[in-house]
Amino acid sequence: MSMLKKLHSRNFFVFNLVLVGILLGFGLAFTGFSCSAGKGPVVKAETPSASAPLSNLAASGALQSALAIQDAFRAIADNVLPTVVELNVVENAAPPAQPWRPAALPFLLWPAR
């Protein structure tokens, strides 16, 4: 097939149509999301919330409870980590009678017997 016939074929047209649709979809999605992102106040994670300021006393209490939980986990890890596990094979599994075939599409992958 000559190059000119390939460029005028139906497959080439469908390919270009799909490619243009995908590019247009991505372009519209990016411009649509970028234009809508600027509406409204921007709140960063680093900025403290003005509605519920934490006092130093509450923050220190929270810190103390977090440290207590951390110490409890460390104590558990010290007791649990030095363990020895031994596995023994009791019985070998028998191979399956037939090879596994997906039930959804058997007609596409294997011929009927």
C-alpha positions in Angstrom: 0.0 0.0 0.0 1.4 3.4 -0.9 1.9 6.1 1.6 -0.9 8.3 0.1 -3.4 5.4 0.3 -2.4 4.8 4.0 -3.0 8.4 4.8 -6.5 8.3 3.2 -7.5 4.9 4.8 -10.4 4.5 7.3 -8.1 3.2 10.0 -5.9 6.3 9.8 -8.9 8.5 10.0 -10.4 6.7 13.1 -7.0 6.8 14.8 -6.7 10.6 14.2 -10.2 11.1 15.3 -9.6 9.3 18.6 -6.3 11.0 19.1 -7.8 14.5 18.6 -10.7 13.6 21.0 -8.2 12.5 23.7 -6.1 15.6 23.3 -9.2 17.9 23.4 -10.5 16.1 26.5 -7.2 16.5 28.4 -6.9 20.1 27.2 -10.4 21.0 28.4 -9.9 19.2 31.7 -6.7 21.0 32.5 -8.1 24.4 31.6 -11.4 23.8 33.4 -9.7 22.6 36.6 -7.0 25.4 36.5 -9.6 28.1 36.1 -11.8 26.8 38.9 -9.0 26.4 41.4 -8.5 30.1 42.0 -12.1 30.7 43.3 -12.2 31.0 47.1 -9.8 31.4 49.9 -6.6 29.4 49.9 -5.9 27.7 53.2 -2.5 26.1 53.6 -1.8 23.2 56.0 0.8 25.2 57.9 -1.6 28.1 58.8 -3.3 27.5 62.2 -7.0 27.5 62.3 -8.5 30.8 63.6 -11.7 29.1 64.9 -10.0 26.8 67.4 -6.6 28.0 68.7 -4.8 25.6 71.0 -3.4 26.8 74.3 0.1 25.9 75.4 -1.4 23.8 78.2 -3.5 21.7 75.8 -0.6 21.3 73.4 1.7 20.1 76.1 -0.9 17.6 77.4 -1.3 16.2 73.9 2.4 16.0 73.6 2.7 14.1 76.9 0.0 11.6 75.9 1.7 11.0 72.5 5.0 10.4 74.2 3.3 7.9 76.6 1.8 6.0 73.7 5.2 6.0 71.9 6.9 4.6 75.0 4.2 1.9 75.3 4.8 0.8 71.7 8.5 0.7 72.3 8.1 -1.5 75.3 5.9 -3.9 73.4 8.4 -4.0 70.5 11.3 -4.8 72.9 9.4 -7.8 74.2 8.0 -9.0 70.8 10.9 -8.5 68.4 13.4 -11.2 69.7 11.2 -14.1 68.7 12.1 -17.3 66.7 9.7 -18.9 64.3 10.1 -22.4 63.0 8.0 -23.7 60.0 7.7 -27.3 59.1 6.2 -28.7 55.9 3.6 -31.2 56.9 2.2 -32.2 53.5 2.9 -31.2 49.9 -0.1 -29.9 48.0 -1.3 -31.9 45.0 -1.2 -30.2 41.7 -4.6 -29.1 40.3 -6.3 -31.5 38.0 -6.7 -28.8 35.2 -4.9 -25.6 34.7 -6.7 -22.5 36.0 -8.8 -20.7 33.4 -10.7 -17.5 34.0 -14.4 -18.1 33.7 -15.2 -14.7 32.1 -13.5 -15.1 28.8 -12.6 -18.8 28.1 -13.7 -18.6 24.5 -11.1 -15.9 23.7 -8.1 -17.5 25.3 -8.5 -21.3 24.8 -10.2 -23.4 22.1 -13.1 -25.5 23.2 -12.4 -29.2 23.8 
